[in-house]
Amino acid sequence: MGFSIKHKMLTLHKVLPPENRPVNEVSREKGISVQTIYKKHSINTVFLVLWK
């Protein structure tokens, strides 16, 4: 089961500036692994820049 694009973007917004929260904190909050967040970040960084 995959996450929606909206869910991925909201997760990334928590770990990127201006929130800049620790990845392990967001991982515990969302119930997903740290590796998944880093994977989302690497795949979606370009999309996130274009989306803003």
A tleap script that builds the chain and sets N, CA, C and O, in Angstrom:
source leaprc.protein.ff14SB
mol = sequence {
  NMET GLY PHE SER ILE LYS HIE LYS MET LEU
  THR LEU HIE LYS VAL LEU PRO PRO GLU ASN
  ARG PRO VAL ASN GLU VAL SER ARG GLU LYS
  GLY ILE SER VAL GLN THR ILE TYR LYS LYS
  HIE SER ILE ASN THR VAL PHE LEU VAL LEU
  TRP CLYS
}
set mol.1.N position { 0.846 -1.177 0.000 }
set mol.1.CA position { 0.000 0.000 0.000 }
set mol.1.C position { 0.891 1.240 0.000 }
set mol.1.O position { 1.793 1.358 0.830 }
set mol.2.N position { 0.648 2.140 -0.904 }
set mol.2.CA position { 1.436 3.362 -0.980 }
set mol.2.C position { 0.716 4.533 -0.329 }
set mol.2.O position { -0.491 4.500 -0.089 }
set mol.3.N position { 1.486 5.550 -0.059 }
set mol.3.CA position { 0.922 6.769 0.511 }
set mol.3.C position { 0.524 7.717 -0.614 }
set mol.3.O position { 1.117 7.696 -1.692 }
set mol.4.N position { -0.478 8.545 -0.358 }
set mol.4.CA position { -0.881 9.537 -1.345 }
set mol.4.C position { 0.203 10.601 -1.473 }
set mol.4.O position { 1.022 10.777 -0.572 }
set mol.5.N position { 0.201 11.291 -2.571 }
set mol.5.CA position { 1.171 12.367 -2.781 }
set mol.5.C position { 1.002 13.439 -1.707 }
set mol.5.O position { 1.989 13.983 -1.213 }
set mol.6.N position { -0.232 13.740 -1.347 }
set mol.6.CA position { -0.483 14.749 -0.314 }
set mol.6.C position { 0.157 14.323 1.011 }
set mol.6.O position { 0.789 15.138 1.684 }
set mol.7.N position { -0.004 13.055 1.386 }
set mol.7.CA position { 0.580 12.546 2.627 }
set mol.7.C position { 2.101 12.656 2.585 }
set mol.7.O position { 2.723 13.050 3.572 }
set mol.8.N position { 2.701 12.312 1.452 }
set mol.8.CA position { 4.153 12.405 1.301 }
set mol.8.C position { 4.621 13.849 1.439 }
set mol.8.O position { 5.610 14.118 2.121 }
set mol.9.N position { 3.927 14.764 0.806 }
set mol.9.CA position { 4.334 16.166 0.837 }
set mol.9.C position { 4.185 16.743 2.239 }
set mol.9.O position { 5.045 17.505 2.680 }
set mol.10.N position { 3.121 16.398 2.943 }
set mol.10.CA position { 2.936 16.901 4.306 }
set mol.10.C position { 4.020 16.368 5.237 }
set mol.10.O position { 4.482 17.080 6.129 }
set mol.11.N position { 4.426 15.116 5.031 }
set mol.11.CA position { 5.508 14.541 5.830 }
set mol.11.C position { 6.812 15.267 5.555 }
set mol.11.O position { 7.539 15.606 6.488 }
set mol.12.N position { 7.116 15.510 4.286 }
set mol.12.CA position { 8.353 16.201 3.931 }
set mol.12.C position { 8.381 17.632 4.460 }
set mol.12.O position { 9.432 18.122 4.873 }
set mol.13.N position { 7.243 18.292 4.449 }
set mol.13.CA position { 7.193 19.668 4.954 }
set mol.13.C position { 7.592 19.733 6.423 }
set mol.13.O position { 8.100 20.757 6.880 }
set mol.14.N position { 7.369 18.655 7.165 }
set mol.14.CA position { 7.716 18.648 8.584 }
set mol.14.C position { 9.223 18.570 8.811 }
set mol.14.O position { 9.726 19.086 9.809 }
set mol.15.N position { 9.952 17.925 7.886 }
set mol.15.CA position { 11.399 17.756 8.088 }
set mol.15.C position { 12.238 18.785 7.342 }
set mol.15.O position { 13.446 18.874 7.562 }
set mol.16.N position { 11.618 19.557 6.470 }
set mol.16.CA position { 12.336 20.584 5.722 }
set mol.16.C position { 12.060 21.960 6.329 }
set mol.16.O position { 11.072 22.129 7.044 }
set mol.17.N position { 12.924 22.947 6.053 }
set mol.17.CA position { 12.668 24.303 6.553 }
set mol.17.C position { 11.320 24.810 6.063 }
set mol.17.O position { 10.937 24.458 4.948 }
set mol.18.N position { 10.601 25.584 6.791 }
set mol.18.CA position { 10.965 26.245 8.037 }
set mol.18.C position { 10.750 25.392 9.293 }
set mol.18.O position { 11.271 25.747 10.350 }
set mol.19.N position { 10.004 24.284 9.220 }
set mol.19.CA position { 9.782 23.476 10.438 }
set mol.19.C position { 11.059 22.793 10.901 }
set mol.19.O position { 11.387 22.833 12.087 }
set mol.20.N position { 11.778 22.173 9.988 }
set mol.20.CA position { 13.080 21.551 10.285 }
set mol.20.C position { 13.050 20.615 11.486 }
set mol.20.O position { 13.966 20.633 12.309 }
set mol.21.N position { 12.008 19.798 11.595 }
set mol.21.CA position { 11.905 18.875 12.718 }
set mol.21.C position { 12.799 17.656 12.482 }
set mol.21.O position { 13.041 17.286 11.333 }
set mol.22.N position { 13.286 17.035 13.540 }
set mol.22.CA position { 14.116 15.837 13.378 }
set mol.22.C position { 13.345 14.709 12.696 }
set mol.22.O position { 12.168 14.481 12.976 }
set mol.23.N position { 14.030 14.015 11.802 }
set mol.23.CA position { 13.386 12.937 11.047 }
set mol.23.C position { 12.878 11.847 11.981 }
set mol.23.O position { 11.788 11.315 11.768 }
set mol.24.N position { 13.651 11.503 13.019 }
set mol.24.CA position { 13.187 10.438 13.915 }
set mol.24.C position { 11.930 10.843 14.693 }
set mol.24.O position { 11.114 9.983 15.024 }
set mol.25.N position { 11.762 12.123 14.986 }
set mol.25.CA position { 10.554 12.617 15.655 }
set mol.25.C position { 9.330 12.470 14.739 }
set mol.25.O position { 8.278 11.994 15.164 }
set mol.26.N position { 9.485 12.885 13.483 }
set mol.26.CA position { 8.391 12.781 12.513 }
set mol.26.C position { 8.083 11.310 12.240 }
set mol.26.O position { 6.923 10.938 12.064 }
set mol.27.N position { 9.114 10.482 12.205 }
set mol.27.CA position { 8.943 9.048 11.991 }
set mol.27.C position { 8.044 8.433 13.063 }
set mol.27.O position { 7.113 7.689 12.757 }
set mol.28.N position { 8.335 8.754 14.316 }
set mol.28.CA position { 7.500 8.239 15.415 }
set mol.28.C position { 6.081 8.785 15.336 }
set mol.28.O position { 5.121 8.046 15.553 }
set mol.29.N position { 5.940 10.062 15.031 }
set mol.29.CA position { 4.617 10.695 14.957 }
set mol.29.C position { 3.757 10.063 13.869 }
set mol.29.O position { 2.574 9.794 14.078 }
set mol.30.N position { 4.361 9.828 12.705 }
set mol.30.CA position { 3.611 9.304 11.556 }
set mol.30.C position { 3.520 7.779 11.537 }
set mol.30.O position { 2.697 7.213 10.818 }
set mol.31.N position { 4.372 7.111 12.332 }
set mol.31.CA position { 4.367 5.649 12.353 }
set mol.31.C position { 5.013 5.043 11.111 }
set mol.31.O position { 4.640 3.950 10.685 }
set mol.32.N position { 5.979 5.750 10.532 }
set mol.32.CA position { 6.709 5.240 9.375 }
set mol.32.C position { 8.199 5.274 9.687 }
set mol.32.O position { 8.644 6.017 10.562 }
set mol.33.N position { 8.960 4.469 8.968 }
set mol.33.CA position { 10.389 4.364 9.271 }
set mol.33.C position { 11.164 5.598 8.813 }
set mol.33.O position { 10.742 6.328 7.915 }
set mol.34.N position { 12.299 5.802 9.454 }
set mol.34.CA position { 13.197 6.892 9.084 }
set mol.34.C position { 13.644 6.708 7.635 }
set mol.34.O position { 13.725 7.674 6.875 }
set mol.35.N position { 13.934 5.464 7.260 }
set mol.35.CA position { 14.370 5.180 5.887 }
set mol.35.C position { 13.317 5.586 4.870 }
set mol.35.O position { 13.650 6.086 3.796 }
set mol.36.N position { 12.054 5.377 5.200 }
set mol.36.CA position { 10.976 5.761 4.286 }
set mol.36.C position { 10.951 7.275 4.092 }
set mol.36.O position { 10.760 7.755 2.975 }
set mol.37.N position { 11.141 8.020 5.165 }
set mol.37.CA position { 11.152 9.479 5.044 }
set mol.37.C position { 12.323 9.933 4.186 }
set mol.37.O position { 12.161 10.798 3.324 }
set mol.38.N position { 13.497 9.360 4.412 }
set mol.38.CA position { 14.655 9.735 3.590 }
set mol.38.C position { 14.435 9.354 2.127 }
set mol.38.O position { 14.835 10.091 1.226 }
set mol.39.N position { 13.800 8.207 1.888 }
set mol.39.CA position { 13.504 7.791 0.518 }
set mol.39.C position { 12.534 8.776 -0.126 }
set mol.39.O position { 12.733 9.180 -1.272 }
set mol.40.N position { 11.491 9.166 0.597 }
set mol.40.CA position { 10.534 10.147 0.080 }
set mol.40.C position { 11.239 11.455 -0.233 }
set mol.40.O position { 10.967 12.093 -1.250 }
set mol.41.N position { 12.155 11.852 0.658 }
set mol.41.CA position { 12.862 13.116 0.469 }
set mol.41.C position { 13.686 13.075 -0.811 }
set mol.41.O position { 13.651 14.025 -1.594 }
set mol.42.N position { 14.418 12.007 -1.038 }
set mol.42.CA position { 15.279 11.944 -2.221 }
set mol.42.C position { 14.454 11.870 -3.502 }
set mol.42.O position { 14.856 12.441 -4.516 }
set mol.43.N position { 13.340 11.201 -3.484 }
set mol.43.CA position { 12.504 11.063 -4.677 }
set mol.43.C position { 11.729 12.340 -4.958 }
set mol.43.O position { 11.536 12.702 -6.118 }
set mol.44.N position { 11.282 13.028 -3.911 }
set mol.44.CA position { 10.352 14.145 -4.079 }
set mol.44.C position { 10.959 15.528 -3.938 }
set mol.44.O position { 10.229 16.515 -4.027 }
set mol.45.N position { 12.264 15.644 -3.722 }
set mol.45.CA position { 12.867 16.957 -3.513 }
set mol.45.C position { 12.625 17.877 -4.705 }
set mol.45.O position { 12.238 19.032 -4.523 }
set mol.46.N position { 12.845 17.389 -5.903 }
set mol.46.CA position { 12.652 18.217 -7.098 }
set mol.46.C position { 11.187 18.600 -7.235 }
set mol.46.O position { 10.880 19.747 -7.560 }
set mol.47.N position { 10.280 17.665 -6.993 }
set mol.47.CA position { 8.862 17.950 -7.080 }
set mol.47.C position { 8.474 19.013 -6.059 }
set mol.47.O position { 7.692 19.914 -6.363 }
set mol.48.N position { 9.023 18.907 -4.841 }
set mol.48.CA position { 8.696 19.862 -3.787 }
set mol.48.C position { 9.152 21.267 -4.169 }
set mol.48.O position { 8.427 22.234 -3.936 }
set mol.49.N position { 10.324 21.389 -4.742 }
set mol.49.CA position { 10.832 22.699 -5.163 }
set mol.49.C position { 9.931 23.291 -6.246 }
set mol.49.O position { 9.619 24.481 -6.208 }
set mol.50.N position { 9.512 22.476 -7.204 }
set mol.50.CA position { 8.653 22.947 -8.265 }
set mol.50.C position { 7.254 23.271 -7.763 }
set mol.50.O position { 6.592 24.155 -8.304 }
set mol.51.N position { 6.800 22.567 -6.738 }
set mol.51.CA position { 5.449 22.721 -6.210 }
set mol.51.C position { 5.284 24.060 -5.512 }
set mol.51.O position { 4.207 24.655 -5.560 }
set mol.52.N position { 6.346 24.545 -4.857 }
set mol.52.CA position { 6.262 25.827 -4.143 }
set mol.52.C position { 6.171 26.897 -5.158 }
set mol.52.O position { 6.090 28.074 -4.809 }
savepdb mol mol.pdb
quit
